[in-house]
């Protein structure tokens, strides 16, 4: 999976993004359980949907505020966000 990258991300509702990968796979990922359970103040701004939606695709990955929040591509691909990463 090391050659995987995020091609596009589309907002569906709330904290849910539909993510398209370079191999054509699409995952619908709900970030809310992670954001609301991690308990770290760095993630508090992203509880607001407006702040959450200010992500960018940088070097083939989703990136929020210059790497304040970023996830391994493999986790996004498998729709497996792990608390504490």
C-alpha positions as CSV (number, residue, x, y, z in Angstrom):
1,X,0.0,0.0,0.0
2,X,3.0,2.3,0.1
3,X,2.1,3.7,-3.4
4,X,-1.4,4.7,-2.3
5,X,-2.4,8.3,-2.3
6,X,-5.5,10.3,-1.8
7,X,-6.8,11.7,-5.0
8,X,-9.9,13.4,-3.8
9,X,-12.1,13.9,-0.7
10,X,-15.7,15.0,-0.8
11,X,-17.7,16.1,2.2
12,X,-20.9,14.0,2.7
13,X,-22.3,15.2,6.1
14,X,-20.9,16.2,9.5
15,X,-17.4,14.8,9.9
16,X,-17.9,12.2,7.1
17,X,-15.7,12.4,4.0
18,X,-15.8,10.2,0.9
19,X,-12.2,9.6,0.0
20,X,-11.0,8.4,-3.4
21,X,-7.6,6.7,-3.6
22,X,-5.1,6.4,-6.4
23,X,-6.1,2.8,-7.1
24,X,-9.7,3.8,-7.5
25,X,-10.9,2.5,-4.1
26,X,-13.4,4.7,-2.3
27,X,-13.8,4.8,1.5
28,X,-16.5,6.7,3.4
29,X,-14.8,7.7,6.6
30,X,-16.5,9.2,9.7
31,X,-13.9,11.2,11.6
32,X,-16.3,12.2,14.4
33,X,-15.6,9.2,16.7
34,X,-11.9,9.9,16.6
35,X,-12.1,13.6,17.0
36,X,-14.6,13.5,19.8
37,X,-13.0,10.7,21.8
38,X,-9.3,11.4,21.5
39,X,-9.4,14.0,24.4
40,X,-6.4,16.0,23.2
41,X,-6.8,19.8,22.9
42,X,-5.0,19.9,19.5
43,X,-8.1,18.2,18.0
44,X,-10.7,20.4,19.7
45,X,-10.9,22.9,16.8
46,X,-11.9,20.1,14.4
47,X,-15.1,19.4,16.4
48,X,-16.4,22.3,14.4
49,X,-17.5,21.1,11.0
50,X,-16.3,24.4,9.5
51,X,-12.7,23.8,10.8
52,X,-12.8,20.1,9.9
53,X,-13.6,21.0,6.3
54,X,-10.5,23.2,6.0
55,X,-8.4,20.1,5.1
56,X,-6.0,20.0,2.1
57,X,-4.6,17.1,0.1
58,X,-0.8,17.4,0.5
59,X,1.6,14.9,-0.9
60,X,-1.3,12.5,-1.4
61,X,-2.7,12.6,2.1
62,X,-5.3,14.5,4.0
63,X,-3.8,17.3,6.0
64,X,-5.3,19.7,8.5
65,X,-3.5,23.0,9.4
66,X,0.1,22.1,8.5
67,X,0.0,18.6,9.9
68,X,-1.9,19.4,13.1
69,X,-4.1,16.4,12.2
70,X,-3.1,13.7,9.7
71,X,-3.8,10.0,9.4
72,X,-1.9,7.1,7.8
73,X,-3.2,6.5,4.3
74,X,-3.7,2.8,5.1
75,X,-6.0,3.6,8.0
76,X,-8.1,5.9,5.8
77,X,-8.2,3.2,3.1
78,X,-9.4,0.6,5.5
79,X,-11.7,3.1,7.3
80,X,-9.9,2.3,10.6
81,X,-9.1,5.5,12.5
82,X,-7.2,4.6,15.7
83,X,-7.6,6.7,18.8
84,X,-4.3,8.2,19.9
85,X,-2.5,8.5,16.6
